[in-house]
Amino acid sequence: MFTALLLKLFVPGAEKEMTAQRRIRCGILSGITGIVCNTLLVVVKIILAVSAGSIAVAADAVNNLSDAVTGIITAAGFFISGTPPDAEHPFGHGRTEYVAGLVVAVLVMVLGFSFLKDSVLSLFHPEKIKGGRLVVIVFTSTLLVKCWLFFFYRKIASLLSSDVVRSAAFDSLSDCLGSLLVIVSLVASRYTTFPLDGCAGIVIALMILWAGGSVLKDTVNKLLGEQPKGALAEKLRETILACPGIDGVHDLLIHSYGENSHYVTAHAEISGEGDRLSAHDILENAERTVEKVLPVHLLLHGDLCSKSSPEALYWRSRMEAVMDEIWGEDAFQLYDLRVGQDENGEVNVLYARILLPGECGSSPEEIHDILQKKMREHDGKIVLKIHFSRITSEECNDV
């Protein structure tokens, strides 16, 4: 309820339609909310740590401090990511969000190592926990704040499809588990001399390191360039194919410059029987249609295909039948098949492109030789000129 109220007050309409501007405002709201809540928790827990002399409570306070810093970087990241493109950054500033995540991850891991060291030392030099029931009650109340933050971040993350905010939600959930462990250690330490406080500090420090490592891995992958999310690629493919005049699409290359900014190139199959202006209009209309419904800047390359040539249709069906028989149905994608003719008008060359899966047991050379042999069973003079490409790599091989 409180989450819905915040969204209604600061980002009205966000739950109905998520525009680019609303996405930035939601991201900033998540950052500021994290700053306020975690700063409050830091103050309360530092007071409790000093009064109780607990290394575990102090570690939890510093963990919340790192969360507050995360909120600052997240808010700044979303704000900067909304800055329009300029001469030095023609693709915008969307990747600032990833850089922010990288900084946060490094900071969290440094703090985690620091408290891991202090917690291990406390095992050999334990101190008696002071404070009584009031410390436990106040500390337990801070757990409720973290629980609400988890649900808040999860809601914002689902609206934005943001890994940064999603990581904050997961971090809040792990903080809840860590705080429960601290509560147990505070209560149990009153009845035993075993250094439970140091043990709880070690567990929390390891949780901090694990969370920081996960964020570090995710953000580094995004900065280096990773496979696009299947949902975006599939939606993009469906939208292009729904455009008038588009008969097929392949060789999608997606470059992400932020969660809401993607630059895409693709090959679109269109009829080769029309004039050049018609082909240009088909491609341009498809580009505009996609950019209206998806956060994508699309550039299409037109591949002319023949719908009426009996020779092209015949040889395409032959090659597809062979590939399905040997490598399995739809294992490879065949497109751009054209026929070449000799001086007598007889087909003697087949030009084609074949898209291979990322994991393929056969090399392009082996596939070419098998197809060449099979096609010559139908016509002994046929020569294949095939261009191979892989889904997960930009490396291509011509055979």
N, C-alpha and C positions, 0 to 999 in steps of 0.2 A: 504493500500500500504506500509506504513512504517513498519507495523507488518510483512508483507511478506518479506521485505528487511532484517529485523533483523533476522528472521528465516533462510533466505538464507545465511546470513553472518556467524552466530554463530552456527546454527544447520542445515547444509545442508542435504536435504533428509527427514526431519522430516515429511513433509506433505505427502510424498509418503509411507513411512514405519516407524513406531514408534518402534524402538528397545529399549531395557532396557537402553543402554548408552545414546541414544538420549533423552529418557524421563528424565533422570537426568539432561542433559544439558539444556533441555527446562525449567525444573523447576528452575534451577539456573538462567537462563536468565530472567524468570519472576520475580524472587526475586530481581536481580540486577536492572532491569528496574524500578521496584517499588521503590527501594531505591533512585535511581537518581531522578526520577520525583517527588516523595513526599518530598525529601529533598529540592529540588528547591522550591516547593510550600510552605514548612514550612518557609523558609527564607523570601520569598516574603510576606506571610501573617502576619508574626510577625512584619515586618516593617510597614505594613498597619494597623495592630492592634494598634501599639504604636502611629502611627501618627493620627489615627482616634479615639483612645480611645474606641474601640468596644470590648465588651466581646464576642459577637457572632463571630467576625473575629478571636479573640484569640482562641476560642473553635474550630473553623474550622482548625486553624493552628495546634493545639495539636492533632486533629483528624488525620491530615496528618502526624504528627510525629509518631503516633501509626501505621499508614500505612507503614511508612518507616521502623520502627522496625519490622513490620510484614514481610517486604521484606527481612530483614536480617535473620530472623528466618526461613523463607521459603527457602531461598537459602542454608542456613546451613543444614536445614532438608533434602533437596534433595541431598546435597553433602554427608552427613553422611549416608543417606539411601542407597547410592550406595556402601558403604563399604562392602567388601565380608564377609561372615560368618566367625566367629572365634570360639575358644574353649568355650568362655563364651556366645556367641550368635550364636548358631548353625543354627538358622533360619534367620540369616541376621539382618540388621538394618533398615528394611523398616518402622517399626512403629515409628521411630524417627520423621517422617512426622506428625504423629498424636500428638506426644508429643509437637512438635513445634506449632501445632494449638492450643493445650491446653494453652501453655504459652501465646500465642498471645491473646487468648480470655480473660484470666485473666487480662492481661495488659490493654486491651481495656476497660474492665468493670471498672477497678480502675479509669482510666482517665475519663470515662463517669460519674461516681459518683462525682468526683471532680468538673467537670464543671457544673454538675447539681446544686450542692450546690452554686457555685459562681454565676450562672445565676439567681437562686432564690433570692439570696441576692441583686443582682443588680436591682431587681424589686422594692425594698424598698429604694434603694439609687442609682437611675439612674444618669448616667453621660451623658452630651450632646455629641453627636457624632460630631467629628471634621473631617476635610477633605472635599473635594468636589468631583467634577466630576472625577478627576484623580483617586481617590481611587476606585470609582465604576468601571471605565474602566479597571484598572489594575486587580482588583479582578475578574471581568468578564472574563478576559483572562485566569485566572487560571482554570476556569470552563472547558475550551476547553481541557486542559491537562487531567483533570479527565475523560472527555468524551472519549478521545482516550484510556486512561488506561482501561476503561470498556471494549471496543471492543478488546483491546490487551489481557486482562486476559481471556475474554470469548473464544477467539480463542485458547489460550494455554490450557485452561481447557478442551475444546472439544478434543484436541489432546491427552491430558494426562489422561482424566477421573479422574481428581484430585479435591477432594472436597476443599482442601486448596486453590487452585488457583480459583476455582469457587466461593468460599467465598470472595476472593479478588475482583473478578469481581462485585459481588453483592454489596460489600462495596463501590466500586467506583461509582456505579450507585446511591446508597443512598447518597454518598458524593455530587454528582451532584445536587440532590434535595435539600440537605442542603445548598449548596452554592447559589442556586437560592433564597432560603429563606433569606439568609444573604444579598444578593443584594437588595431584596425587602425592608428589614429592613433598609439598609443603605440609600436608596433613600427616603423611607417614613419618616424616623426619622428627616429629614430636615424640615418637614412640621407639625410635631405633637410633643407634650411633652409626649405622652404615651410611656412607656418603651418597645418599639418594639425590641430593641436590646437584652434586657434580655429575652423576650419571644422567640426570635429566638435562643438564646443560650440554653434555656430549651429544645426546640424541637430537636436541634442538639445533645444535651447531651442524650436525650432519644433514638435518632437514634443510637448513639454510643453504648448505653447499650443494645439495641435490637440486634444489629449486633453481639456484643460480646457474648450475651447469646445464639444466634443461633449457633455460631461457637463452643462455650463451649459444648452445647448439642450434636452436631454432633461428635466432637472429643471424648467426654466421651463415647458415644455409640460405637465408633469404638474400643476404648481401652478396654472396657468391653466385646466386642464381640456382634455383631448384625447379623441379618439375612443377608446372602449374597445377592447381587443384582440379581434379577431375570434373567437379560440378561446373566450373567456369568454362573449361574446354568443351564439355558436352553441350552446355547451353549455347555457347558461341557457335558450335557446329550446327545445332538445330536451327538457330536464328538465321544463319547464312543460307542453309538449304531451303528455308521457307520463303526466301526472296524469289520473286519471279525471274525466270531465266537462268537460275543457278541449278545445275544438274548434279554437281558433286563438289566436295571440298576436301582438301588434303594439305599436308605440309604446314600445319598450324605452328607458328612460332610465337610464343607469348613472353613478353618481357615486362616484368612487374616493376613499377616505380611507386609503390605504395599499395595499400589494400584496395584503394578505389581508383587506381590509375594503371591501365595496362596498354601497352603498345603491341599490336598484333599484325603479323603478315600471314597471308594464306594464299593458296592457289585455289581458284574456283573454276570448275568446268562449265563452259558455256558453249552454245551451239556455234559451229564454225560456218554455218550457212548464211548468217546475216551479214550486214555491212559493219564497218568499223565503228561508226557512231552508235549503232544499236548496242554493240558489245561494250563500248565505253559507258553508255547509260545504265546498262544492267549492273556493271560492277560498281559504279558510283552510287546508284540507288541502294544497293546492298550495303555498302559502307555506311551510308547515312542511316539506314534502318537499324543497323547494329548499334551504332553510336547513340541512338535515341533510347535504347532499352538496356544497354550494358555499359559498365565503366571501362569502355574499350575505345582506343583510337585504331581503326582498322585500315589496312592497306591490302587490297586484293590484286593478285596477278591472274590474268585470264588465261586459261588453258582451253584452246579451241578443240572441240571434239565433234566427230561426225555422227549424226543420228540417222542419216539416210544411206550411208555407204554400206552396201551388202558385204563388201570385202572386210571392212573394219569390224563390222558386227560379227562376221563369221570367225575371224581370227581371235577376236576378244573372247568369244564363247569357248573356243578351243583352248586357249591359254588358261582361262579361269577353271575349266574342267580338269586340266592337268594339275594345276596347283591344289585344287580341292582334293583330288584323288591322292596325291603324294604327301602333301603337308597338312591336310585337314581343311575343312570348310572355313573360308574367311580367314585363314592364317595370314595371308598376305593381301594387300590391296593393289589392284591393277588399275591404272588410269593413264590418260593421255596416249592411248594407242592410236597410231597412225600407220598407214601403209605406204610403202614406196613402190614404184612401178618401173619396169625396164622400158626399153624403146618400143617394145611391142604392146605395152599397156598391161603386162601381166605383173602381179604382185611378186616382188622378190625380196623386199625388206620390211621388217616390222619394227617400228619405233614405239617404245613404251616406257613407262615409269612404274616401278614396283616399290611399295612402302613395306618395309620389314618391321616386325615387332622388335622391341628392345632386346629381348632374349631370343635368339634364333640359332637353332642347331646347325644350320647349313650356311656356308659362306656365299656371298653374291656370285662368285665364280662357279660354285657347284650348282646353284640354282639356275644360272644362265646356261650351263652345259646341259643340264637335264631338259630344260625347256627347249633348247636348240634341237636336241635329239628328238624330242617328242613332236615338235612342229614339222621336222623334216620327214616324219612318218606320214604326214599329210601332203607335204610338198617338198621334194628333195632339194630344191634350190633356195629355200627360204633362209634368210640371214636375220638374226635378231640383234637389235641395237637397244639395250636396256639400261636405264639409269636407275640405280638402287639408292634408297635412302632409308634411314632408321628413325623410328618414332622418338627415341630418347637421345638422339645425337644429331648434330648438324653435319656430321661427316657423311659424305656420299661417295659412292663408287660408280664409275661408268664402266660397263662391260660391253 
